Amino acid sequence: MAACALRRGLLTTLSKYNKKQAHRILSVADSRFDLCRPLLECRVCGMYGVAQQRRFMSSRPEGKILETVGVFEALKQHGKYETGQLFLHSVFGYRGIVLFPWHARLYDRDITPAMSDSKPEHPGAHGSKEVKGKTHTYYQVLIDTRDCPHISQRSQTEAVTFLANHDDSRALYAIPGLDYVSHEDILPYNSAEQIPIQHELFERFLMYNPTKSPPFVARDTLKAWQEKNHPWLELSDVHRETTENIRVTVIPFYMGMREGQNSHVYWWRYCIRLENLGNEVVQLRERHWRIFSLSGTLETVRGRGVVGREPVLSKEQPAFQYSSHVSLQSPSGHMWGTFRIERTDGSCFDVRIPPFSLESNKDDKAPPAGYTF
Protein backbone atom coordinates (compact mmCIF):
# COMPACT_ATOMS: atom_id res chain seq x y z
CA MET A 1 0.00 0.00 0.00
CA ALA A 2 2.90 2.37 0.78
CA ALA A 3 4.37 1.64 -2.64
CA CYS A 4 1.02 2.52 -4.22
CA ALA A 5 0.98 5.82 -2.36
CA LEU A 6 4.51 6.61 -3.54
CA ARG A 7 3.66 5.66 -7.13
CA ARG A 8 0.48 7.72 -7.07
CA GLY A 9 2.31 10.68 -5.54
CA LEU A 10 5.04 10.55 -8.19
CA LEU A 11 2.54 10.27 -11.02
CA THR A 12 0.45 13.09 -9.60
CA THR A 13 3.52 15.32 -9.29
CA LEU A 14 4.98 14.56 -12.69
CA SER A 15 1.81 14.41 -14.76
CA LYS A 16 -1.14 15.94 -13.00
CA TYR A 17 -3.05 16.02 -16.29
CA ASN A 18 -2.45 12.71 -18.02
CA LYS A 19 -2.33 9.42 -16.16
CA LYS A 20 -1.79 7.50 -19.38
CA GLN A 21 1.32 9.49 -20.28
CA ALA A 22 2.50 9.33 -16.66
CA HIS A 23 2.91 5.56 -17.02
CA ARG A 24 6.01 6.46 -19.03
CA ILE A 25 7.64 7.92 -15.93
CA LEU A 26 8.81 5.52 -13.24
CA SER A 27 10.85 6.16 -10.12
CA VAL A 28 14.26 4.51 -9.98
CA ALA A 29 16.27 3.97 -6.82
CA ASP A 30 18.13 0.85 -7.88
CA SER A 31 20.79 1.17 -10.59
CA ARG A 32 20.39 -2.51 -11.42
CA PHE A 33 18.01 -2.30 -14.35
CA ASP A 34 17.01 -5.13 -16.66
CA LEU A 35 14.66 -4.53 -19.59
CA CYS A 36 13.78 -8.21 -19.54
CA ARG A 37 12.36 -8.08 -16.03
CA PRO A 38 8.56 -8.43 -16.11
CA LEU A 39 6.29 -5.55 -15.20
CA LEU A 40 3.77 -6.32 -12.49
CA GLU A 41 0.34 -4.75 -12.19
CA CYS A 42 -0.53 -3.39 -8.76
CA ARG A 43 -3.98 -4.62 -7.74
CA VAL A 44 -4.57 -1.54 -5.62
CA CYS A 45 -3.73 1.33 -8.01
CA GLY A 46 -3.83 -0.60 -11.31
CA MET A 47 -0.46 0.77 -12.43
CA TYR A 48 2.51 -1.13 -13.76
CA GLY A 49 6.03 -0.93 -12.39
CA VAL A 50 9.23 -2.76 -11.50
CA ALA A 51 10.21 -2.73 -7.85
CA GLN A 52 12.55 0.05 -6.73
CA GLN A 53 13.26 1.58 -10.11
CA ARG A 54 13.80 5.26 -10.56
CA ARG A 55 14.34 6.08 -14.22
CA PHE A 56 12.39 7.73 -16.97
CA MET A 57 10.86 5.18 -19.25
CA SER A 58 9.37 5.45 -22.73
CA SER A 59 6.76 2.91 -23.83
CA ARG A 60 6.11 1.89 -27.42
CA PRO A 61 2.48 0.83 -27.78
CA GLU A 62 3.03 -1.88 -30.38
CA GLY A 63 5.00 -4.16 -28.04
CA LYS A 64 4.41 -2.35 -24.75
CA ILE A 65 8.15 -2.56 -24.08
CA LEU A 66 9.65 -0.01 -21.73
CA GLU A 67 13.01 1.50 -22.59
CA THR A 68 15.30 3.68 -20.52
CA VAL A 69 15.17 7.38 -21.37
CA GLY A 70 17.21 9.02 -18.60
CA VAL A 71 17.32 10.07 -14.97
CA PHE A 72 14.87 12.57 -13.55
CA GLU A 73 16.21 15.91 -12.27
CA ALA A 74 14.71 18.28 -9.72
CA LEU A 75 12.18 20.77 -11.03
CA LYS A 76 13.37 24.38 -11.16
CA GLN A 77 11.16 26.49 -8.94
CA HIS A 78 13.27 29.59 -9.62
CA GLY A 79 15.29 30.62 -12.64
CA LYS A 80 15.04 29.10 -16.09
CA TYR A 81 16.15 25.97 -17.92
CA GLU A 82 19.15 26.37 -20.19
CA THR A 83 19.67 25.54 -23.86
CA GLY A 84 20.14 21.79 -24.19
CA GLN A 85 17.91 20.78 -21.27
CA LEU A 86 16.17 17.45 -21.92
CA PHE A 87 12.59 17.12 -20.68
CA LEU A 88 9.31 15.26 -20.80
CA HIS A 89 6.19 17.36 -21.44
CA SER A 90 4.00 17.10 -18.33
CA VAL A 91 0.75 17.28 -20.33
CA PHE A 92 1.46 15.62 -23.69
CA GLY A 93 4.19 13.23 -22.55
CA TYR A 94 6.66 13.71 -25.42
CA ARG A 95 10.45 13.92 -25.12
CA GLY A 96 12.01 17.23 -26.09
CA ILE A 97 15.00 19.53 -25.71
CA VAL A 98 15.13 23.27 -24.97
CA LEU A 99 16.52 25.52 -27.71
CA PHE A 100 16.13 28.91 -26.01
CA PRO A 101 13.76 30.74 -23.64
CA TRP A 102 11.18 33.46 -24.29
CA HIS A 103 9.95 35.94 -21.68
CA ALA A 104 6.26 36.57 -22.30
CA ARG A 105 3.62 38.69 -20.59
CA LEU A 106 0.90 36.43 -19.18
CA TYR A 107 -2.53 38.07 -18.92
CA ASP A 108 -4.55 35.81 -16.63
CA ARG A 109 -8.21 36.86 -16.26
CA ASP A 110 -8.57 34.45 -13.33
CA ILE A 111 -6.37 36.71 -11.19
CA THR A 112 -7.82 39.87 -9.68
CA PRO A 113 -5.93 42.73 -11.33
CA ALA A 114 -4.21 45.69 -9.69
CA MET A 115 -4.71 49.19 -11.00
CA SER A 116 -1.26 49.40 -12.60
CA ASP A 117 0.43 47.37 -15.31
CA SER A 118 -2.90 46.33 -16.77
CA LYS A 119 -3.95 45.74 -20.35
CA PRO A 120 -7.26 47.31 -21.45
CA GLU A 121 -9.62 45.20 -23.52
CA HIS A 122 -11.34 45.99 -26.75
CA PRO A 123 -14.75 47.54 -25.95
CA GLY A 124 -16.63 44.83 -27.87
CA ALA A 125 -15.05 41.97 -25.96
CA HIS A 126 -16.92 40.19 -23.17
CA GLY A 127 -16.29 41.59 -19.71
CA SER A 128 -14.91 45.01 -18.91
CA LYS A 129 -12.05 44.47 -16.49
CA GLU A 130 -8.44 45.27 -17.20
CA VAL A 131 -6.03 42.38 -16.83
CA LYS A 132 -2.63 42.65 -15.21
CA GLY A 133 0.26 41.04 -17.06
CA LYS A 134 3.14 39.25 -15.36
CA THR A 135 6.37 37.95 -16.83
CA HIS A 136 6.33 34.22 -17.55
CA THR A 137 8.97 31.97 -19.12
CA TYR A 138 8.28 29.85 -22.19
CA TYR A 139 10.72 27.78 -24.24
CA GLN A 140 11.29 27.08 -27.90
CA VAL A 141 11.84 23.32 -28.07
CA LEU A 142 12.36 20.42 -30.43
CA ILE A 143 10.02 17.40 -30.13
CA ASP A 144 11.41 13.89 -30.52
CA THR A 145 9.94 12.65 -33.81
CA ARG A 146 9.52 9.14 -32.35
CA ASP A 147 6.85 10.52 -30.02
CA CYS A 148 4.92 12.62 -32.54
CA PRO A 149 2.58 9.79 -33.70
CA HIS A 150 1.49 9.21 -30.09
CA ILE A 151 0.48 12.77 -29.17
CA SER A 152 -3.25 12.26 -29.59
CA GLN A 153 -4.47 15.39 -27.81
CA ARG A 154 -3.04 17.84 -30.32
CA SER A 155 -4.20 18.61 -33.82
CA GLN A 156 -0.60 18.69 -35.04
CA THR A 157 2.89 18.38 -33.62
CA GLU A 158 4.26 21.51 -35.22
CA ALA A 159 3.31 24.76 -33.56
CA VAL A 160 5.29 27.05 -35.85
CA THR A 161 4.20 28.03 -39.35
CA PHE A 162 5.63 30.71 -41.63
CA LEU A 163 4.56 32.61 -44.70
CA ALA A 164 6.20 31.10 -47.75
CA ASN A 165 8.69 33.40 -49.46
CA HIS A 166 6.99 33.62 -52.84
CA ASP A 167 4.10 35.48 -54.44
CA ASP A 168 1.22 33.34 -53.15
CA SER A 169 -0.12 35.48 -50.28
CA ARG A 170 -1.88 32.49 -48.64
CA ALA A 171 0.92 29.91 -48.87
CA LEU A 172 2.26 28.66 -45.53
CA TYR A 173 4.92 26.18 -44.54
CA ALA A 174 5.55 24.53 -41.19
CA ILE A 175 8.57 23.33 -39.26
CA PRO A 176 7.62 19.89 -37.91
CA GLY A 177 8.38 19.12 -34.29
CA LEU A 178 8.98 22.70 -33.14
CA ASP A 179 6.95 23.81 -30.13
CA TYR A 180 6.50 26.40 -27.39
CA VAL A 181 6.44 25.03 -23.83
CA SER A 182 5.59 26.79 -20.58
CA HIS A 183 8.05 26.54 -17.68
CA GLU A 184 5.65 24.46 -15.57
CA ASP A 185 5.22 21.94 -18.42
CA ILE A 186 8.91 20.95 -18.20
CA LEU A 187 9.87 17.70 -16.43
CA PRO A 188 13.69 17.80 -16.71
CA TYR A 189 15.89 14.75 -17.05
CA ASN A 190 19.42 13.89 -18.15
CA SER A 191 20.71 11.15 -20.42
CA ALA A 192 24.06 9.57 -21.21
CA GLU A 193 23.20 9.46 -24.93
CA GLN A 194 25.00 11.88 -27.22
CA ILE A 195 21.94 12.10 -29.50
CA PRO A 196 19.00 11.57 -27.12
CA ILE A 197 16.43 13.36 -29.32
CA GLN A 198 15.60 12.32 -32.87
CA HIS A 199 14.87 15.40 -34.99
CA GLU A 200 16.37 16.55 -38.28
CA LEU A 201 17.45 19.85 -36.69
CA PHE A 202 19.01 18.38 -33.54
CA GLU A 203 22.56 18.04 -34.87
CA ARG A 204 22.28 21.25 -36.89
CA PHE A 205 21.30 23.27 -33.83
CA LEU A 206 23.10 21.51 -30.97
CA MET A 207 26.40 19.78 -30.26
CA TYR A 208 27.43 17.42 -27.49
CA ASN A 209 29.88 18.84 -24.95
CA PRO A 210 30.33 16.61 -21.87
CA THR A 211 32.07 19.41 -19.93
CA LYS A 212 28.88 21.47 -19.90
CA SER A 213 25.67 21.06 -17.91
CA PRO A 214 23.41 20.31 -19.66
CA PRO A 215 25.89 18.70 -22.10
CA PHE A 216 24.24 20.06 -25.27
CA VAL A 217 25.28 23.54 -26.40
CA ALA A 218 24.02 25.80 -29.17
CA ARG A 219 25.81 25.79 -32.51
CA ASP A 220 26.29 29.01 -34.43
CA THR A 221 23.55 27.86 -36.80
CA LEU A 222 20.98 27.93 -33.97
CA LYS A 223 22.04 31.42 -32.90
CA ALA A 224 21.92 32.68 -36.50
CA TRP A 225 18.52 31.04 -37.11
CA GLN A 226 17.09 32.56 -33.93
CA GLU A 227 18.37 36.02 -34.81
CA LYS A 228 17.18 35.83 -38.40
CA ASN A 229 13.67 34.60 -37.57
CA HIS A 230 13.21 36.44 -34.28
CA PRO A 231 10.28 38.64 -35.44
CA TRP A 232 8.21 35.58 -36.44
CA LEU A 233 9.26 33.29 -33.60
CA GLU A 234 8.91 35.77 -30.76
CA LEU A 235 6.34 34.98 -28.12
CA SER A 236 5.27 38.21 -26.40
CA ASP A 237 1.72 37.87 -24.95
CA VAL A 238 -0.16 34.92 -23.46
CA HIS A 239 -3.87 35.15 -22.51
CA ARG A 240 -5.70 32.82 -20.12
CA GLU A 241 -9.22 32.49 -18.74
CA THR A 242 -11.22 29.77 -16.96
CA THR A 243 -14.97 29.16 -17.26
CA GLU A 244 -16.60 26.36 -15.23
CA ASN A 245 -13.29 24.50 -14.80
CA ILE A 246 -12.36 24.75 -18.50
CA ARG A 247 -9.24 26.85 -18.92
CA VAL A 248 -8.44 28.39 -22.31
CA THR A 249 -4.93 29.68 -23.06
CA VAL A 250 -4.22 31.67 -26.24
CA ILE A 251 -0.81 32.61 -27.67
CA PRO A 252 -0.86 34.85 -30.78
CA PHE A 253 2.11 35.30 -33.15
CA TYR A 254 2.62 37.81 -35.92
CA MET A 255 3.69 36.12 -39.16
CA GLY A 256 4.26 39.03 -41.52
CA MET A 257 2.62 41.00 -44.31
CA ARG A 258 1.92 40.15 -47.93
CA GLU A 259 0.85 42.47 -50.69
CA GLY A 260 -2.54 41.41 -51.99
CA GLN A 261 -4.62 42.82 -54.82
CA ASN A 262 -4.74 46.57 -54.14
CA SER A 263 -4.13 45.98 -50.43
CA HIS A 264 -1.79 44.63 -47.79
CA VAL A 265 -2.66 41.36 -46.02
CA TYR A 266 -1.35 40.84 -42.47
CA TRP A 267 -1.11 37.32 -41.07
CA TRP A 268 -1.11 35.90 -37.55
CA ARG A 269 -1.10 32.40 -36.16
CA TYR A 270 -2.55 31.58 -32.76
CA CYS A 271 -2.12 28.54 -30.53
CA ILE A 272 -4.96 27.52 -28.22
CA ARG A 273 -4.95 25.01 -25.38
CA LEU A 274 -8.11 23.84 -23.61
CA GLU A 275 -7.70 22.17 -20.22
CA ASN A 276 -10.34 20.46 -18.10
CA LEU A 277 -9.46 21.29 -14.48
CA GLY A 278 -12.48 19.45 -13.08
CA ASN A 279 -13.66 15.83 -12.84
CA GLU A 280 -16.55 15.98 -15.31
CA VAL A 281 -16.13 14.59 -18.84
CA VAL A 282 -16.98 17.22 -21.45
CA GLN A 283 -16.73 17.60 -25.23
CA LEU A 284 -16.09 20.66 -27.38
CA ARG A 285 -18.91 20.99 -29.93
CA GLU A 286 -18.80 24.47 -31.49
CA ARG A 287 -16.67 27.57 -31.83
CA HIS A 288 -17.83 31.18 -32.11
CA TRP A 289 -15.28 33.84 -33.02
CA ARG A 290 -15.52 37.63 -33.31
CA ILE A 291 -12.69 39.25 -35.26
CA PHE A 292 -12.36 43.02 -35.21
CA SER A 293 -10.05 44.85 -37.62
CA LEU A 294 -8.60 48.31 -37.09
CA SER A 295 -10.13 49.21 -40.46
CA GLY A 296 -13.53 49.00 -38.75
CA THR A 297 -14.78 45.59 -39.90
CA LEU A 298 -16.23 43.04 -37.46
CA GLU A 299 -16.41 39.43 -38.65
CA THR A 300 -18.29 36.57 -37.00
CA VAL A 301 -17.16 32.96 -37.50
CA ARG A 302 -19.18 29.96 -36.29
CA GLY A 303 -18.55 26.29 -36.87
CA ARG A 304 -18.49 22.74 -35.56
CA GLY A 305 -15.52 21.82 -33.40
CA VAL A 306 -12.01 23.10 -34.05
CA VAL A 307 -9.66 22.10 -36.89
CA GLY A 308 -12.06 19.33 -37.86
CA ARG A 309 -12.20 17.75 -34.41
CA GLU A 310 -14.55 17.73 -31.43
CA PRO A 311 -12.16 16.74 -28.63
CA VAL A 312 -13.29 15.07 -25.41
CA LEU A 313 -11.71 16.43 -22.22
CA SER A 314 -11.59 13.95 -19.33
CA LYS A 315 -9.44 13.20 -16.30
CA GLU A 316 -7.39 10.79 -18.41
CA GLN A 317 -7.05 13.20 -21.39
CA PRO A 318 -7.78 16.64 -19.92
CA ALA A 319 -6.02 18.86 -22.47
CA PHE A 320 -6.26 19.58 -26.17
CA GLN A 321 -4.08 21.97 -28.17
CA TYR A 322 -4.29 23.27 -31.72
CA SER A 323 -3.05 26.11 -33.94
CA SER A 324 -4.83 28.17 -36.57
CA HIS A 325 -4.38 31.35 -38.61
CA VAL A 326 -6.12 34.62 -39.31
CA SER A 327 -5.46 37.40 -41.82
CA LEU A 328 -6.59 41.04 -41.86
CA GLN A 329 -6.30 43.86 -44.33
CA SER A 330 -5.20 46.04 -41.43
CA PRO A 331 -2.01 46.05 -39.33
CA SER A 332 -3.88 45.32 -36.09
CA GLY A 333 -7.10 44.01 -34.63
CA HIS A 334 -8.66 41.94 -31.83
CA MET A 335 -10.16 38.46 -31.47
CA TRP A 336 -12.42 36.95 -28.81
CA GLY A 337 -15.20 34.41 -28.60
CA THR A 338 -16.57 31.26 -26.99
CA PHE A 339 -16.44 27.48 -27.23
CA ARG A 340 -19.70 25.55 -26.81
CA ILE A 341 -19.02 22.64 -24.44
CA GLU A 342 -21.35 19.65 -23.93
CA ARG A 343 -21.65 17.61 -20.74
CA THR A 344 -22.38 13.88 -20.67
CA ASP A 345 -26.04 14.58 -19.80
CA GLY A 346 -26.45 16.58 -23.01
CA SER A 347 -26.53 20.03 -21.40
CA CYS A 348 -24.19 22.70 -22.79
CA PHE A 349 -22.37 25.81 -21.59
CA ASP A 350 -20.16 28.43 -23.21
CA VAL A 351 -16.49 28.77 -22.32
CA ARG A 352 -14.99 32.20 -22.90
CA ILE A 353 -11.96 32.65 -25.13
CA PRO A 354 -9.94 35.50 -23.59
CA PRO A 355 -9.70 38.59 -25.83
CA PHE A 356 -6.32 39.09 -27.43
CA SER A 357 -4.71 41.66 -29.69
CA LEU A 358 -3.42 41.10 -33.19
CA GLU A 359 -0.46 43.45 -33.52
CA SER A 360 1.98 43.70 -36.41
CA ASN A 361 5.65 44.43 -35.86
CA LYS A 362 6.47 48.08 -36.30
CA ASP A 363 9.61 47.33 -38.25
CA ASP A 364 8.03 44.93 -40.76
CA LYS A 365 10.58 43.00 -42.78
CA ALA A 366 10.29 40.33 -45.41
CA PRO A 367 9.04 36.95 -44.17
CA PRO A 368 11.76 34.45 -43.21
CA ALA A 369 13.34 32.16 -45.76
CA GLY A 370 12.95 29.03 -43.63
CA TYR A 371 15.61 26.99 -41.95
CA THR A 372 18.13 26.58 -44.75
CA PHE A 373 21.71 27.15 -43.71
VENSUL-V30006 format. One record per backbone hydrogen bond with DSSP energy under -1.0 kcal/mol. NH is the residue of the N-H (numbers start at 1). CO is the residue of the C=O. If there is no record, write none. Layout:
BEGIN
nh=[NH/NH]
co=[CO/CO]
END
This chain:
BEGIN
nh=[5/6/7/8/9/10/11/12/13/14/15/22/24/25/26/28/30/33/37/40/42/46/49/53/56/57/58/60/64/67/69/71/73/84/85/87/88/89/90/93/96/97/98/99/100/102/104/105/106/107/109/111/119/125/131/133/134/136/138/139/140/141/142/143/144/145/147/150/151/152/155/159/162/164/166/171/173/175/178/179/181/183/185/186/187/189/190/202/205/206/207/209/212/217/219/223/224/225/226/227/228/229/232/233/234/238/239/240/241/243/246/247/248/249/250/251/253/255/256/258/260/265/266/267/268/269/270/271/272/273/274/275/276/277/282/283/284/285/286/287/288/289/290/291/292/293/294/296/299/301/303/305/306/309/313/314/320/321/322/324/326/328/333/334/335/336/337/338/339/340/341/342/343/346/349/351/353/356/358/360/364]
co=[1/2/3/4/5/6/7/8/9/10/11/18/21/22/55/54/52/31/34/49/47/42/40/50/70/24/67/65/60/58/56/190/188/98/82/96/187/94/185/89/87/142/85/140/140/138/136/236/134/238/240/108/131/122/119/117/106/104/102/181/100/179/97/177/95/198/144/147/148/150/321/178/173/171/164/168/162/160/175/141/139/137/182/183/88/86/71/199/201/202/217/215/209/207/205/219/220/221/222/223/224/225/229/229/230/105/250/107/248/246/243/275/241/273/239/271/269/267/267/265/263/258/328/256/326/253/324/251/322/249/320/247/318/245/313/342/311/340/340/303/338/301/336/299/334/297/332/293/291/289/287/285/309/306/282/317/274/153/272/270/268/266/358/292/356/290/353/288/351/286/349/283/347/343/341/339/337/335/333/331/362]
END
